[in-house]
Amino acid sequence: MSAAQRRLAVGLEYDGARFAGWQQQPGLATIQDHVQRALGNVANHPVEVSCAGRTDAAVHAVAQVAHFDTRSDRPMRGWVLGANVELPPEIALLWAVEIGAEFHARHSALARSYRYCILQRETRPALLRERVWWLRTPLDTPAMHKAGRQLLGEHDFSAFRAAECQATTTRRRIDSISVRADAGLVTVDVTANAFLQHMVRNIVGTLVAVGTGERPPEWVGDALASRDRARAGITAPPHGLYLVHVQYPEALGIPQLVPFGPWAMIAGQSQRKPT
């Protein structure tokens, strides 16, 4: 990076329902495409944006973090307002800060937190139709919570890895996992140092099998130990999944926003420490 360039970190939220995920893909609409185009228009030159978590198709984000390099000098407010004029309504820039050249949105992150939302009720949702996994079957959330705790710590998570996952190692460390129910909304919160492709969705599908009584809680530990994807549960749908927090060293000064308004129900407790 030349001396004339600056590195900026930005925070984003987006509704991923109509996008093919974060990462650029030829011929498909992606979050990265739109964000790079918007920021490039503000910078008046092309930019390449790297993110903390490459969310899959139809997955949402409340607190995505990304960075890019630029030769342009704009007020931080100018970056935010200018990009939001260019972005589609499903994507919004929340903040922008200048950061050291050594910062990397992905590699500097200490942990990432995802929340998966399940609506359990008899009738299908209208307002939340692309925001939750709708299940008619009542779930035993205490059993799901107990089962999930078998995944805590560092393990080989091959049993919860997508077949097309290209990660060079399948070892990950889950720092916290919890399952809660509140007025029909079941939330599964998972924090880890990093995630394999579809890892959270495969964990949720496995825990739901416990919640419906199809499987006993100890089956989750057996599936983990097997390292065999076929021994775990189904892959939960993508539209119930949210990236809700990315943790960085405090010294970096990355803003930490508390979700509000319509997100409070889904992600407002994302930073609460699970029991």
C-alpha positions in Angstrom: 0.0 0.0 0.0 1.5 3.3 -1.1 2.0 6.3 1.4 -0.9 8.1 -0.4 -3.4 5.4 0.4 -5.5 5.0 3.6 -7.3 2.0 5.0 -10.9 2.3 6.1 -13.0 -0.1 8.1 -16.8 0.0 7.6 -19.8 -1.6 9.3 -22.7 -3.0 7.3 -26.1 -4.4 7.8 -28.0 -6.2 5.1 -31.0 -8.3 4.2 -29.5 -11.2 2.2 -32.7 -12.7 0.9 -32.3 -11.7 -2.7 -28.5 -12.0 -2.9 -26.2 -14.9 -3.7 -24.1 -14.2 -0.6 -21.3 -11.8 0.2 -18.6 -13.0 -2.3 -18.5 -11.9 -5.9 -19.7 -14.6 -8.3 -20.0 -14.1 -12.1 -23.5 -13.3 -13.3 -25.0 -13.2 -9.7 -26.0 -10.3 -7.5 -23.8 -10.3 -4.4 -23.3 -8.0 -1.4 -19.6 -7.5 -2.3 -20.5 -6.3 -5.8 -22.9 -3.6 -4.5 -20.6 -2.5 -1.7 -17.5 -2.2 -3.9 -19.5 -0.3 -6.6 -21.0 2.1 -4.0 -17.7 2.8 -2.2 -15.8 3.1 -5.5 -18.2 5.7 -6.7 -17.6 7.7 -3.5 -13.8 7.2 -3.8 -13.9 8.0 -7.5 -11.7 5.0 -8.2 -12.3 1.2 -8.0 -11.9 -0.4 -4.5 -11.7 -4.0 -3.3 -13.6 -4.7 -0.1 -12.7 -7.6 2.2 -15.2 -8.7 4.9 -15.0 -10.4 8.3 -17.5 -13.2 7.5 -18.4 -14.3 3.9 -22.1 -15.0 4.5 -23.9 -17.4 2.2 -26.8 -16.8 -0.1 -29.9 -15.5 1.7 -28.0 -15.0 5.0 -28.4 -11.7 6.7 -26.0 -9.5 8.7 -26.6 -7.0 11.5 -22.9 -6.2 12.1 -20.7 -7.1 9.2 -17.3 -5.5 9.2 -15.2 -4.9 6.1 -12.2 -2.9 5.0 -10.8 -1.3 1.8 -7.9 0.9 0.7 -8.4 4.3 -1.0 -6.4 7.3 -2.2 -9.4 9.6 -1.6 -9.8 11.9 1.3 -13.4 12.1 2.5 -15.0 12.8 5.9 -16.1 9.6 7.5 -19.7 10.9 7.4 -19.2 11.5 3.7 -18.3 7.8 3.1 -21.4 6.6 4.9 -23.9 9.0 3.4 -22.4 8.7 -0.1 -22.3 4.9 -0.1 -25.9 4.7 1.2 -27.1 6.8 -1.7 -25.6 4.3 -4.1 -26.5 1.1 -2.3 -29.8 -0.8 -2.8 -32.3 -0.5 0.1 -31.4 -4.0 1.4 -27.8 -2.9 2.2 -26.8 -0.1 4.5 -23.4 1.3 5.6 -23.5 2.0 9.4 -20.2 3.6 10.1 -16.7 4.2 8.7 -13.4 4.8 10.5 -9.8 5.1 9.4 -7.7 2.2 10.6 -4.1 1.1 10.5 -2.7 -0.5 7.4 -2.1 -3.7 9.4 -5.9 -4.2 10.0 -7.7 -6.9 8.1 -11.4 -7.4 8.6 -11.1 -11.1 8.5 -7.7 -11.9 9.9 -7.8 -9.4 12.7 -11.1 -10.7 14.1 -10.9 -12.7 17.3 -14.4 -14.2 17.1 -17.6 -14.1 15.2 -21.2 -14.5 16.6 -24.2 -15.8 14.6 -27.8 -16.0 15.7 -30.2 -18.4 14.1 -34.0 -17.6 14.5 -36.7 -20.2 14.5 -40.4 -19.3 14.6 -42.5 -22.1 16.1 -46.3 -21.6 15.6 -49.1 -23.2 13.7 -49.5 -20.6 11.0 -46.9 -19.5 8.5 -45.3 -16.0 9.0 -45.9 -13.1 6.6 -43.7 -10.3 8.0 -40.9 -12.8 9.0 -41.2 -15.1 6.0 -37.6 -14.5 4.9 -36.2 -13.8 8.3 -36.8 -17.1 10.2 -37.2 -20.8 9.9 -40.8 -21.6 10.4 -41.6 -24.8 12.3 -45.0 -26.1 13.4 -43.5 -28.7 15.7 -42.9 -27.6 19.3 -39.3 -27.7 20.3 -37.7 -28.8 23.6 -35.3 -25.9 23.9 -33.7 -27.0 27.2 -32.8 -30.3 25.5 -31.4 -28.4 22.5 -29.4 -26.1 24.8 -28.0 -29.2 26.7 -27.1 -30.9 23.5 -25.4 -27.9 22.0 -23.0 -27.6 24.9 -21.3 -30.7 23.8 -19.9 -28.6 20.9 -18.1 -26.2 23.2 -14.3 -26.0 22.8 -11.9 -26.8 20.0 -12.9 -29.8 17.8 -12.8 -31.2 14.3 -16.2 -30.0 13.0 -16.1 -32.1 9.8 -19.6 -33.5 10.7 -21.0 -29.9 10.4 -19.1 -28.9 7.3 -20.7 -28.4 3.8 -19.5 -30.8 1.1 -18.2 -27.9 -1.0 -16.3 -26.3 1.9 -12.8 -25.4 0.9 -11.3 -24.6 4.3 -7.8 -26.0 4.7 -8.5 -27.2 8.3 -11.7 -28.4 9.9 -10.7 -27.5 13.5 -12.6 -24.6 15.0 -13.2 -23.4 18.6 -16.7 -22.7 19.8 -16.6 -20.3 22.7 -20.3 -20.2 23.5 -23.5 -21.7 22.3 -27.0 -21.3 23.7 -30.7 -22.0 22.8 -33.5 -19.8 24.2 -37.2 -19.5 23.6 -39.2 -16.2 23.9 -42.8 -16.0 22.9 -42.5 -18.5 20.1 -39.2 -17.2 18.8 -36.3 -19.7 19.4 -32.8 -18.3 19.0 -29.6 -20.3 18.7 -26.5 -18.2 19.4 -23.1 -19.4 18.5 -19.7 -17.7 18.9 -16.5 -19.2 17.6 -13.1 -18.1 16.4 -14.2 -18.9 12.9 -16.8 -21.1 11.1 -16.7 -23.7 8.3 -19.2 -23.3 5.4 -22.7 -24.0 6.6 -21.4 -24.9 10.0 -24.0 -22.9 12.0 -26.9 -24.1 9.8 -25.8 -27.7 10.1 -25.5 -27.3 13.9 -29.0 -25.8 14.0 -30.5 -28.6 11.9 -28.9 -31.1 14.3 -30.2 -29.4 17.4 -33.7 -29.2 15.9 -33.7 -33.0 15.6 -33.1 -33.1 19.4 -35.7 -30.4 20.0 -38.4 -32.4 18.2 -37.5 -35.6 20.1 -36.3 -37.4 17.0 -32.8 -37.7 18.6 -31.5 -37.7 22.1 -29.1 -34.9 23.3 -26.1 -37.2 23.4 -26.5 -37.9 19.7 -25.0 -34.4 19.0 -21.7 -35.4 20.7 -21.7 -38.7 18.8 -22.1 -36.9 15.5 -19.3 -34.5 16.3 -16.9 -37.4 17.2 -17.8 -39.2 14.0 -16.4 -36.4 11.8 -19.0 -37.7 9.3 -21.5 -35.2 7.8 -23.9 -38.0 7.1 -24.1 -38.7 10.9 -25.4 -35.1 11.8 -28.7 -33.4 11.1 -30.1 -31.5 8.1 -28.9 -28.1 7.0 -31.2 -25.4 8.3 -32.5 -22.9 5.7 -30.3 -19.9 5.2 -32.9 -17.2 5.8 -32.9 -17.7 9.6 -29.2 -16.9 10.0 -27.7 -13.6 11.0 -24.1 -12.4 11.5 -24.6 -10.3 14.7 -21.2 -9.5 16.0 -17.5 -9.5 15.1 -15.0 -9.2 18.0 -11.8 -7.4 17.6 -9.1 -6.3 20.0 -10.3 -3.2 21.9 -7.2 -1.3 21.0 -8.3 -1.2 17.3 -11.2 1.0 18.2 -13.7 -0.8 15.9 -17.2 0.6 16.7 -19.6 -1.8 18.6 -23.2 -1.0 17.8 -26.2 -2.3 19.7 -29.0 -3.4 17.3 -32.3 -1.5 17.8 -35.8 -1.2 16.4 -36.9 -4.1 14.2 -33.6 -5.9 14.9 -34.0 -5.9 18.6 -36.1 -9.1 18.5 -33.7 -10.9 16.4 -30.3 -9.6 17.3 -30.7 -7.3 20.3 -29.2 -9.9 22.7 -26.3 -10.9 20.5 -23.7 -9.8 22.9 -25.3 -11.2 26.0 -23.1 -13.9 27.5 -24.9 -17.3 27.4 -25.3 -19.4 30.5 
